[in-house]
Amino acid sequence: MEEHKIERAVLCGLHADCFKKEEQATEQSLDELEALLETAGGVCVAKVLQNRHGPDPHSFVGEGKAEEICQLAAAHEAGMVIFDNELSPSQIRALEEITGATVLDRSALILDIFAQRAQTAEGRLQVELAQYKYLLPKLSGMGKSMSRLGGGIGTRGPGESKLETDRRHIRARIDRLEEELAQVRKLRSVERRRRQKNEIPVVALVGYTNAGKSTLLNRLTGANIPANNRLFDTLDTTTRQLEVSDRLTVLLSDTVGFISKLPHHLVEAFRATLEELSYADLLIHVIDAADPDREEHIQVVDRLIGQLADPETPILRCYNKADLVEPEALPVGSSNVSLSARTGSGLEKLFAMMERELCRNVRRAVFLLPYSMGGQVEILHDRAQVLRCEYRAEGIEIEADCDETLCGRLKQYEINL
């Protein structure tokens, strides 16, 4: 059996004065690009970071630097050059002509990883939609990466035969995918209404990719989902029921990890999954406490939460992997908790904070209802967490955790034990 050939790539980035901060390539973003490449199954053989006032309209980095990249790729037998920045179709074509290598940008690499990772039908629909939207404006300039047959980084997802058909066919496919995803969103909406009727709070785990969200979900719920030390290991939302305390049960959802320079089309395509954030009652922002770029990654996630979540939704910051850093490096505060999903230390505090946030207006009460008010028992079962219900000669004694509104309505029937 022929051994799979690992693709070798030169990684390049441009740090330009005219770029916004989030568009810049830096040593740190090139390190992250290398981790993305390894996740896709490739290996980095060299890195090039160029500083200049602005991108070259034709070849992005300029003819001289492009020639230098060509020599570097040849010296390391690299058949691929991957840029940390977004490239236009004409720039991809020009760079491929100069370097003789396949040229991808960061978005194409991320999309390739998503194509590998998507497991469910919904996940695959979302990835395919994102890839078509990314490729449609680039069709005239895809060059080598369009002409390659077979597998390899940058070729997964929509097959070449699809991409070489006319734009009208691709637009029709995009419309069809959007219709299918609209049906997915409707189904989610029905499920959500059912959950709201049952009064089960939803808690969503969010965070930078590889922060440990899946490990935390497994530790809390025994979900047994794959949790590997690689980027974008979770694409498909996993939801599990979690008993936080004797008066609080929640639905805990894992979400796709965020990353800096996450392609816009990907955010749009995954909106059916990510909109879970806008309906969550509580967000737990999982942070890799040992991440050297921790603060920058917190800002990336905060920006995306700002776009996707309800601004009124409370957020807990959960500093995971706390066992790998010194205690003084961990922030303190009423909304911060430090723990280790791997060892389980610190989970009690997380539970206490979840209960505090979700039970702010809830209190435990005992009511003695006359039998003529039997309908209120059903209302309590629907809108509160009933702990016990006993039918006595003098009436129905019911103990429940309920909100202040419901308690106020039944105040005259409340008893002290």
Buried (B, 14 or more C-beta within 10 A) or exposed (E): EEEEEEBBBBBBBBBBEEBEEEBBBBEEBBBBBBBBBBBBBBEBBBBBBBEBEEBBEBBBBBEEBBBBBBEBBEEBEBBBBBBBBBBBBBBBBBBBBBBEBBBBBBBBBBBBBBBBBBEEEBBBBBBBBBBBBBBBEBBEBBBBBBEBEEEBBBBBBBEEEBBEEEEEEBEEBBEEBBEBBEEBEEEBEEEBEEBEEEBBBBBBBBBBBBBBBBBBBBBBBEBEBEBEEBBBBBBBBBBBEBEBEEBBBBBBBBBBBBBBBBBEBBBBBBBBBBBBBEBBBBBBBBBBBBBEBBEBBBBBBBBBBEEBBEEEBBBBBBBBBBBEBEEEEBEEEEBBBBBBBBEEEBBEBBBEBBBEBBBEEBEBBBBBBEEEBEEBBEBBBEBBBBEEBEEEEEBBBBBBBBBEEBBEEBEEBEEEE
